Amino acid sequence: MDSLITAAARALAAGDPLGALNRIALREDAGALALRGIAMAQLGDFVRARALVKSAARAFGTKEALARSRCIVAEAEIALASRDLAWPAKALDHARAILDAHGDHVNAAHARYLEVRRALLIGHIDDAARMLAELEPDTLPAASRTAHELIAAGIAMRRLQTGAAHAALERATQAARQAAIPALAAEVESAWRILNTRAARLIVQGKERLLRLDEVEALFASNAFVVDACRSCVRENGASISLATRPVLFALARMLAQSWPGDVPRDALILRAFRIREADETHRARLRVEMGRLRTMLRAHAGIDATPRGFVLKPRHAREVAVLALPVEDEYAPLLALLSDGESWSSSALAIALGASQRTVQRSLDALAASGKVQSFGRGRARRWTTPPMPGFTTALLLPVELASD
């Protein structure tokens, strides 16, 4: 490797893409193409970066398997940064195996971190935690240790383990100082803001207040009966009953919880849960059926009694009933939560992360664009969507996550 390539690589490792480009901007050999691609990615030009890295991989060819594998890892990182989640997982896994076999354990670990970050981004928390546990950060450079701890913090925040998240961010802060890369330090600082920002609204007997993530964790650890509107479930004493696929039942549970210890009139329940303007006897009969289903699902934690004018929630063990709601309740809140990370997303990547159809996501994006909440640039497959970060609250409780249910 010649001196200019070595100097450019060192500049990129230190987070200085312009310094790297000054050395190799006019070169067209494979090594220079790869480094130029990484430099353009650090500068935010992901389209040009991806084209350069692909050209480098072709230029290296099959005989230079190690260099080609590094290009594949770089391409995967660019795809992740540009929120293109439909990448070839087998190619990345094959590249990681080649890197390990050639003794390039740092880049092999980096390839695994990309897989972990993708799993975390689309809500596969258990998969992300399992893959992260297989890595040993102590043997890696400071930049890789920072990435490791940021991912650990992200997993802990999604699981509402704020103590573990705080400890991981302390380690990330120390590693970022050692790495002395401004972009990494900024990423750590952003993670601290998410951990310390108000995350949800607590509603108890008609009174509301904002909670941080650690306060949400304390609420779930208490013996309160909690209707969690962030995850569409009911929680008590560590148990969780998911109602995410039963929107009518969840709407009824939330109304009963918000009115506790009082009851809720039948017509109010019908209008809100069934989304109609006027109730008749058929709707009242349906309400009795849905209340029966809700009673069955909640029987271990609460009863639902009929009153002369409606229904009332009767917790079996809890002395307090609370509703945990999003800071800002919006039909498109999960979509806005993903976009608020400041990155540009394709509609296909948003569909993968949300587990929704691309057509549904596109309709939502069009509606948000019409109201000025999001903006797009590019056309066709290159079209990307973005929005400024939503001020004042974290997005951790809005992001995709797999929930266990009883």
Buried (B, 14 or more C-beta within 10 A) or exposed (E): EEEBBEBBBEBBBBBBBEBBBBBBEEBEEBBBBBBBBBBBBBEEBBEBBBBBBBBBBEBBEEEBBBBBBBBBBBBBBBBBBBBBBEBEEEBBEBBBEBBBEBEBEEBBBBBBBBBBBBBBBBBBBBBBBEBBEEBEBEEBBBBBBBBBBBBBBBBBBBBBBBEBBBBBBBBBBBBBBEBEBEEBBEBBEBBBEBBBBBBBBBBBEEEEEBBBBBBBBBBBEBEBBBBBBBBBBBBBEEEBBBBEEBEBBBBBBBBBBBBBEEBBBBBBBBBBBBEEEEBEEEBEEBBEEBBEEBBEBBEEBBEBEEEEEBBBBEBEEBEBBBBBBBBEEBEBBBBBBBBBBEBBBBBBBBBBBBEBEBEBBBEBBEBBBEEEBBBBEEEEEEBBBBBEBBEEBBBBBBBBBEEEEE
